[in-house]
Amino acid sequence: MFAVVKSGGRQFKAALGTVLELEKLPGNVGDVVELQVLFAGAGVSGKVNAEILKQGKGDKVIIFKKRRRHNSRRKNGHRQHLTTVQIVELGGKKIEEKNKRKIITRTAPVKMTKEQKAARDQKIAAKTSQAKLDKAVKEEKAAKPAKAKTGEAKPAKKKPAVNTSAKPEAHHAAPKNQNAGGAKPSAPRKVNPGK
C-alpha cells in the first residue's frame, strides 16, 4: 500500500510510516500537512497526510566557478532548507502512536540532578570493585598451577630450524661466461641488399 506524492518539484514514494526529507514546507514541528497525490497504489484512495518532525538544513554544497586566464573565481556555499516529515495517514488509514518516529534536537547539555549523580557514582564504584575482585581471582588461579609444576621436569628446548629445501649447488655458482675459453665472438651477419 503506497502512493506517489509530489513536493518541491520532486516525486516520492510514500507508504504508511515512511520518513521523507522534503524541501521546506511551512509549519512547525508537530503540524500535519497534506501532500499532493500523483498516483495511488492498490487499495489507496483519498489524501496523504504527513506530520512535520523537524525543520532544518541539508549538507553544505560548495559552488566554485573559475574562468581560466581571466583572473575570475567565484566561490559560494549553499545549505538547502529541508523539512523532515513522516507519513501518518494514507488513504484513510492512520499510523499507530507507538510507530511514530520522534526526532529530538538538543541545544544545551542536560544537567544531572543530585540523585542521578549519586546513582552514577555508585554504579562506577560497583564496577571498579568488581574489576579488582576479578583481577585478584585471576592472579590467584595463575599462582596455584605454578606451584604444582615445580617438581615436574622442564620441557625440552626447541632445536633451531634447519633449512631442508633441496636446492642444487648449480644455482649458487657464478653465471657461466659465454665466451669462455678465449673463443672470438662471431662476426656480424651481412645482409644482402635487395636487388
CYANA upper distance limits for C-alpha pairs under 8 A (distance plus 0.5 A):
  1 MET  CA     15 ALA  CA      6.87
  1 MET  CA     16 LEU  CA      8.33
  1 MET  CA     41 GLY  CA      6.55
  1 MET  CA     42 ALA  CA      6.85
  1 MET  CA     43 GLY  CA      7.03
  1 MET  CA     44 VAL  CA      7.09
  2 PHE  CA     13 LYS  CA      7.33
  2 PHE  CA     14 ALA  CA      6.05
  2 PHE  CA     15 ALA  CA      4.97
  2 PHE  CA     16 LEU  CA      7.81
  2 PHE  CA     40 ALA  CA      7.12
  2 PHE  CA     41 GLY  CA      5.85
  2 PHE  CA     42 ALA  CA      8.25
  2 PHE  CA     44 VAL  CA      7.56
  2 PHE  CA     90 LEU  CA      8.24
  3 ALA  CA     13 LYS  CA      6.41
  3 ALA  CA     14 ALA  CA      5.81
  3 ALA  CA     15 ALA  CA      7.06
  3 ALA  CA     37 VAL  CA      7.45
  3 ALA  CA     38 LEU  CA      8.12
  3 ALA  CA     39 PHE  CA      6.15
  3 ALA  CA     40 ALA  CA      4.89
  3 ALA  CA     41 GLY  CA      5.94
  3 ALA  CA     44 VAL  CA      7.77
  3 ALA  CA     90 LEU  CA      8.41
  4 VAL  CA     11 GLN  CA      7.01
  4 VAL  CA     12 PHE  CA      6.06
  4 VAL  CA     13 LYS  CA      5.11
  4 VAL  CA     14 ALA  CA      6.46
  4 VAL  CA     37 VAL  CA      6.56
  4 VAL  CA     38 LEU  CA      6.06
  4 VAL  CA     39 PHE  CA      5.52
  4 VAL  CA     40 ALA  CA      6.89
  5 VAL  CA     11 GLN  CA      6.11
  5 VAL  CA     12 PHE  CA      5.86
  5 VAL  CA     13 LYS  CA      6.97
  5 VAL  CA     14 ALA  CA      7.27
  5 VAL  CA     35 LEU  CA      6.83
  5 VAL  CA     36 GLN  CA      5.99
  5 VAL  CA     37 VAL  CA      5.01
  5 VAL  CA     38 LEU  CA      5.99
  5 VAL  CA     39 PHE  CA      7.63
  6 LYS  CA     10 ARG  CA      6.12
  6 LYS  CA     11 GLN  CA      5.01
  6 LYS  CA     12 PHE  CA      6.85
  6 LYS  CA     35 LEU  CA      7.41
  6 LYS  CA     36 GLN  CA      6.00
  6 LYS  CA     37 VAL  CA      6.96
  6 LYS  CA     38 LEU  CA      7.13
  7 SER  CA     11 GLN  CA      6.95
  7 SER  CA     12 PHE  CA      8.30
  7 SER  CA     22 LEU  CA      7.17
  7 SER  CA     23 GLU  CA      7.67
  7 SER  CA     35 LEU  CA      7.59
  7 SER  CA     36 GLN  CA      7.65
  8 GLY  CA     22 LEU  CA      7.43
  8 GLY  CA     23 GLU  CA      6.00
  8 GLY  CA     24 LYS  CA      8.48
 14 ALA  CA     18 THR  CA      6.60
 14 ALA  CA     87 ILE  CA      7.48
 15 ALA  CA     87 ILE  CA      7.39
 15 ALA  CA     90 LEU  CA      7.77
 16 LEU  CA     87 ILE  CA      5.98
 16 LEU  CA     88 VAL  CA      6.68
 16 LEU  CA     89 GLU  CA      7.14
 16 LEU  CA     90 LEU  CA      6.59
 16 LEU  CA     94 LYS  CA      8.17
 16 LEU  CA     95 ILE  CA      7.05
 17 GLY  CA     86 GLN  CA      6.42
 17 GLY  CA     87 ILE  CA      5.57
 17 GLY  CA     88 VAL  CA      6.50
 17 GLY  CA     95 ILE  CA      7.02
 17 GLY  CA     99 ASN  CA      7.76
 17 GLY  CA    100 LYS  CA      7.59
 18 THR  CA     86 GLN  CA      6.05
 18 THR  CA     87 ILE  CA      5.98
 19 VAL  CA     84 THR  CA      7.47
 19 VAL  CA     85 VAL  CA      6.14
 19 VAL  CA     86 GLN  CA      4.81
 19 VAL  CA     87 ILE  CA      7.07
 20 LEU  CA     84 THR  CA      6.24
 20 LEU  CA     85 VAL  CA      5.88
 20 LEU  CA     86 GLN  CA      6.76
 21 GLU  CA     82 LEU  CA      6.82
 21 GLU  CA     83 THR  CA      6.20
 21 GLU  CA     84 THR  CA      5.01
 21 GLU  CA     85 VAL  CA      6.92
 22 LEU  CA     82 LEU  CA      6.17
 22 LEU  CA     83 THR  CA      5.78
 22 LEU  CA     84 THR  CA      6.82
 22 LEU  CA     85 VAL  CA      7.97
 23 GLU  CA     80 GLN  CA      8.14
 23 GLU  CA     81 HIS  CA      6.81
 23 GLU  CA     82 LEU  CA      5.20
 23 GLU  CA     83 THR  CA      6.45
 24 LYS  CA     55 GLN  CA      7.98
 24 LYS  CA     81 HIS  CA      5.93
 24 LYS  CA     82 LEU  CA      5.16
 24 LYS  CA     83 THR  CA      5.48
 25 LEU  CA     82 LEU  CA      8.28
 25 LEU  CA     83 THR  CA      6.64
 27 GLY  CA     31 ASP  CA      6.67
 27 GLY  CA     52 ILE  CA      8.06
 28 ASN  CA     52 ILE  CA      7.42
 28 ASN  CA     55 GLN  CA      8.07
 29 VAL  CA     51 GLU  CA      8.35
 29 VAL  CA     52 ILE  CA      5.61
 29 VAL  CA     53 LEU  CA      5.91
 29 VAL  CA     54 LYS  CA      6.30
 29 VAL  CA     55 GLN  CA      7.59
 30 GLY  CA     51 GLU  CA      6.45
 30 GLY  CA     52 ILE  CA      5.81
 30 GLY  CA     53 LEU  CA      6.76
 31 ASP  CA     51 GLU  CA      6.19
 31 ASP  CA     52 ILE  CA      6.10
 32 VAL  CA     49 ASN  CA      6.97
 32 VAL  CA     50 ALA  CA      5.99
 32 VAL  CA     51 GLU  CA      4.83
 32 VAL  CA     52 ILE  CA      6.81
 33 VAL  CA     49 ASN  CA      6.15
 33 VAL  CA     50 ALA  CA      5.87
 33 VAL  CA     51 GLU  CA      6.80
 33 VAL  CA     52 ILE  CA      7.98
 34 GLU  CA     47 LYS  CA      7.64
 34 GLU  CA     48 VAL  CA      6.38
 34 GLU  CA     49 ASN  CA      4.97
 34 GLU  CA     50 ALA  CA      6.80
 35 LEU  CA     47 LYS  CA      7.95
 35 LEU  CA     48 VAL  CA      6.15
 35 LEU  CA     49 ASN  CA      6.59
 35 LEU  CA     50 ALA  CA      7.71
 36 GLN  CA     47 LYS  CA      8.32
 36 GLN  CA     48 VAL  CA      7.92
 37 VAL  CA     47 LYS  CA      7.46
 37 VAL  CA     48 VAL  CA      7.45
 40 ALA  CA     44 VAL  CA      6.05
 40 ALA  CA     45 SER  CA      7.00
 43 GLY  CA     91 GLY  CA      8.35
 44 VAL  CA     90 LEU  CA      7.58
 44 VAL  CA     91 GLY  CA      5.31
 45 SER  CA     91 GLY  CA      5.22
 45 SER  CA     92 GLY  CA      8.04
 46 GLY  CA     90 LEU  CA      8.06
 46 GLY  CA     91 GLY  CA      5.30
 46 GLY  CA     92 GLY  CA      7.23
 47 LYS  CA     89 GLU  CA      8.27
 47 LYS  CA     90 LEU  CA      6.90
 47 LYS  CA     91 GLY  CA      6.20
 47 LYS  CA     92 GLY  CA      7.93
 48 VAL  CA     87 ILE  CA      7.78
 48 VAL  CA     88 VAL  CA      8.47
 48 VAL  CA     89 GLU  CA      6.18
 48 VAL  CA     90 LEU  CA      5.28
 48 VAL  CA     91 GLY  CA      6.97
 49 ASN  CA     87 ILE  CA      6.53
 49 ASN  CA     88 VAL  CA      6.46
 49 ASN  CA     89 GLU  CA      5.48
 49 ASN  CA     90 LEU  CA      7.13
 50 ALA  CA     85 VAL  CA      6.37
 50 ALA  CA     86 GLN  CA      5.75
 50 ALA  CA     87 ILE  CA      4.74
 50 ALA  CA     88 VAL  CA      5.78
 50 ALA  CA     89 GLU  CA      7.26
 51 GLU  CA     85 VAL  CA      5.88
 51 GLU  CA     86 GLN  CA      5.85
 51 GLU  CA     87 ILE  CA      6.96
 51 GLU  CA     88 VAL  CA      6.87
 52 ILE  CA     83 THR  CA      7.47
 52 ILE  CA     84 THR  CA      6.58
 52 ILE  CA     85 VAL  CA      4.96
 52 ILE  CA     86 GLN  CA      7.19
 53 LEU  CA     83 THR  CA      8.10
 53 LEU  CA     84 THR  CA      5.94
 53 LEU  CA     85 VAL  CA      5.75
 53 LEU  CA     86 GLN  CA      7.40
 53 LEU  CA    101 ARG  CA      8.48
 53 LEU  CA    102 LYS  CA      7.31
 53 LEU  CA    103 ILE  CA      6.77
 54 LYS  CA     83 THR  CA      6.32
 54 LYS  CA     84 THR  CA      5.52
 54 LYS  CA     85 VAL  CA      7.58
 54 LYS  CA    103 ILE  CA      7.42
 55 GLN  CA     81 HIS  CA      8.20
 55 GLN  CA     82 LEU  CA      6.68
 55 GLN  CA     83 THR  CA      5.17
 55 GLN  CA     84 THR  CA      6.92
 56 GLY  CA     81 HIS  CA      6.43
 56 GLY  CA     82 LEU  CA      5.83
 56 GLY  CA     83 THR  CA      6.68
 56 GLY  CA     84 THR  CA      8.35
 57 LYS  CA     79 ARG  CA      6.49
 57 LYS  CA     80 GLN  CA      6.00
 57 LYS  CA     81 HIS  CA      4.89
 57 LYS  CA     82 LEU  CA      5.68
 57 LYS  CA     83 THR  CA      8.48
 58 GLY  CA     79 ARG  CA      6.06
 58 GLY  CA     80 GLN  CA      5.73
 58 GLY  CA     81 HIS  CA      6.82
 58 GLY  CA     82 LEU  CA      6.74
 59 ASP  CA     79 ARG  CA      6.39
 59 ASP  CA     80 GLN  CA      7.90
 60 LYS  CA     77 GLY  CA      7.09
 60 LYS  CA     78 HIS  CA      6.13
 60 LYS  CA     79 ARG  CA      5.29
 60 LYS  CA     80 GLN  CA      8.31
 61 VAL  CA     77 GLY  CA      6.13
 61 VAL  CA     78 HIS  CA      5.66
 61 VAL  CA     79 ARG  CA      6.84
 62 ILE  CA     75 LYS  CA      7.63
 62 ILE  CA     76 ASN  CA      6.38
 62 ILE  CA     77 GLY  CA      5.02
 62 ILE  CA     78 HIS  CA      6.99
 63 ILE  CA     74 ARG  CA      8.48
 63 ILE  CA     75 LYS  CA      6.22
 63 ILE  CA     76 ASN  CA      5.53
 63 ILE  CA     77 GLY  CA      6.43
 63 ILE  CA     78 HIS  CA      8.20
 64 PHE  CA     73 ARG  CA      7.80
 64 PHE  CA     74 ARG  CA      6.23
 64 PHE  CA     75 LYS  CA      4.96
 64 PHE  CA     76 ASN  CA      6.91
 65 LYS  CA     73 ARG  CA      6.17
 65 LYS  CA     74 ARG  CA      5.65
 65 LYS  CA     75 LYS  CA      6.98
 66 LYS  CA     72 SER  CA      6.19
 66 LYS  CA     73 ARG  CA      5.03
 66 LYS  CA     74 ARG  CA      7.06
 67 ARG  CA     71 ASN  CA      7.60
 67 ARG  CA     72 SER  CA      5.88
 67 ARG  CA     73 ARG  CA      7.22
 68 ARG  CA     72 SER  CA      7.77
 86 GLN  CA    100 LYS  CA      8.40
 86 GLN  CA    101 ARG  CA      8.03
 88 VAL  CA     94 LYS  CA      6.17
 88 VAL  CA     95 ILE  CA      5.62
 88 VAL  CA    100 LYS  CA      8.43
 89 GLU  CA     93 LYS  CA      6.05
 89 GLU  CA     94 LYS  CA      4.92
 89 GLU  CA     95 ILE  CA      6.84
 90 LEU  CA     94 LYS  CA      7.11
 95 ILE  CA     99 ASN  CA      7.31
 95 ILE  CA    100 LYS  CA      7.71
 96 GLU  CA    100 LYS  CA      7.37
112 MET  CA    116 GLN  CA      6.41
112 MET  CA    117 LYS  CA      6.81
113 THR  CA    117 LYS  CA      6.77
114 LYS  CA    118 ALA  CA      6.64
115 GLU  CA    119 ALA  CA      6.67
116 GLN  CA    120 ARG  CA      6.63
117 LYS  CA    121 ASP  CA      6.67
118 ALA  CA    122 GLN  CA      6.64
119 ALA  CA    123 LYS  CA      6.69
120 ARG  CA    124 ILE  CA      6.79
121 ASP  CA    125 ALA  CA      6.67
122 GLN  CA    126 ALA  CA      6.71
123 LYS  CA    127 LYS  CA      6.80
124 ILE  CA    128 THR  CA      6.78
125 ALA  CA    129 SER  CA      6.70
126 ALA  CA    130 GLN  CA      6.65
127 LYS  CA    131 ALA  CA      6.65
128 THR  CA    132 LYS  CA      6.75
129 SER  CA    133 LEU  CA      6.75
130 GLN  CA    134 ASP  CA      6.70
131 ALA  CA    135 LYS  CA      6.70
132 LYS  CA    136 ALA  CA      6.76
133 LEU  CA    137 VAL  CA      6.80
134 ASP  CA    138 LYS  CA      6.77
135 LYS  CA    139 GLU  CA      6.77
136 ALA  CA    140 GLU  CA      6.70
137 VAL  CA    141 LYS  CA      6.73
138 LYS  CA    142 ALA  CA      6.65
139 GLU  CA    143 ALA  CA      6.69
140 GLU  CA    144 LYS  CA      6.96
141 LYS  CA    145 PRO  CA      7.63
142 ALA  CA    146 ALA  CA      7.53
143 ALA  CA    147 LYS  CA      7.33
144 LYS  CA    148 ALA  CA      7.20
145 PRO  CA    149 LYS  CA      6.93
146 ALA  CA    150 THR  CA      7.28
167 LYS  CA    171 HIS  CA      7.86
168 PRO  CA    172 HIS  CA      8.37
169 GLU  CA    173 ALA  CA      7.13
176 LYS  CA    180 ALA  CA      8.36
179 ASN  CA    183 ALA  CA      6.42
179 ASN  CA    184 LYS  CA      7.89
179 ASN  CA    185 PRO  CA      7.69
